Amino acid sequence: MTKKQKFPYLVGSKWTAQKKVDGWRHFQVVNRKNQGKWVYAEMVSSCDPNVRFWMNAKLLEDRSQWHPGWQSLQEIEALEIG
């Protein structure tokens, strides 16, 4: 039986960081790599392609740090209040 791939729609997905990362909030996953039991996502800023980093894809499930899709500042503030 084949093992189900973790995070099958990771590449191409868009994310909004709750706190700025290197001055930016909006990122897109451009690459993924499996390393043992872990899955890593390469994040690139949508506004500055020079801002890129690898992170454990599991961290994207933490809504206190990341939200799926690109959100406006008003939406981010509403989430912080609510």
C-alpha positions as CSV (number, residue, x, y, z in Angstrom):
1,M,0.0,0.0,0.0
2,T,1.4,3.4,-0.9
3,K,1.9,5.9,1.8
4,K,-0.2,9.1,1.6
5,Q,2.0,12.1,0.8
6,K,2.0,14.8,3.6
7,F,1.1,18.3,2.4
8,P,0.3,17.3,-1.2
9,Y,-0.7,20.8,-2.3
10,L,2.2,22.6,-0.7
11,V,4.1,23.9,-3.8
12,G,2.3,27.0,-5.1
13,S,0.4,27.6,-2.0
14,K,0.2,31.2,-0.6
15,W,0.6,32.2,3.1
16,T,0.4,35.3,5.2
17,A,2.7,35.5,8.2
18,Q,1.1,37.0,11.4
19,K,4.4,38.8,12.1
20,K,6.7,40.2,9.4
21,V,9.5,37.9,8.3
22,D,12.5,40.0,7.0
23,G,10.1,42.9,6.5
24,W,7.3,41.0,4.6
25,R,4.1,39.1,5.4
26,H,3.1,37.5,2.1
27,F,4.9,34.3,0.9
28,Q,4.5,31.6,-1.6
29,V,5.9,28.0,-1.4
30,V,8.1,27.4,-4.4
31,N,9.7,24.1,-3.4
32,R,9.4,21.2,-1.0
33,K,11.7,18.6,0.2
34,N,11.2,15.4,2.3
35,Q,13.9,14.8,4.9
36,G,13.2,11.6,6.9
37,K,9.8,12.1,8.5
38,W,9.8,15.8,8.0
39,V,8.5,17.9,5.1
40,Y,10.2,21.3,4.4
41,A,8.8,24.2,2.4
42,E,10.9,26.8,0.6
43,M,9.1,30.2,1.2
44,V,9.7,33.2,-1.0
45,S,8.3,36.7,-0.4
46,S,5.8,37.7,-3.0
47,C,7.2,41.3,-2.9
48,D,10.9,40.5,-2.8
49,P,12.1,37.3,-4.4
50,N,15.5,37.7,-2.7
51,V,13.8,37.0,0.7
52,R,13.6,33.2,0.8
53,F,14.0,30.5,3.5
54,W,13.2,26.9,4.3
55,M,10.9,26.0,7.1
56,N,9.2,22.9,8.5
57,A,5.9,22.7,6.7
58,K,4.2,21.6,9.9
59,L,4.6,25.1,11.2
60,L,2.2,26.3,8.6
61,E,-0.6,24.6,10.5
62,D,-0.1,27.0,13.5
63,R,-2.7,29.8,13.0
64,S,-0.9,32.0,15.5
65,Q,2.0,32.2,13.0
66,W,0.6,31.6,9.5
67,H,-2.7,31.9,7.7
68,P,-3.4,30.3,4.3
69,G,-3.8,32.7,1.4
70,W,-2.8,36.3,1.2
71,Q,-4.6,38.5,3.7
72,S,-5.0,42.2,3.9
73,L,-3.8,44.2,6.9
74,Q,-7.4,44.6,8.0
75,E,-8.0,40.9,7.9
76,I,-4.8,40.2,9.9
77,E,-5.8,42.8,12.5
78,A,-9.3,41.3,12.8
79,L,-7.8,37.9,13.4
80,E,-5.5,39.3,16.1
81,I,-8.5,40.9,17.9
82,G,-10.9,38.0,17.4
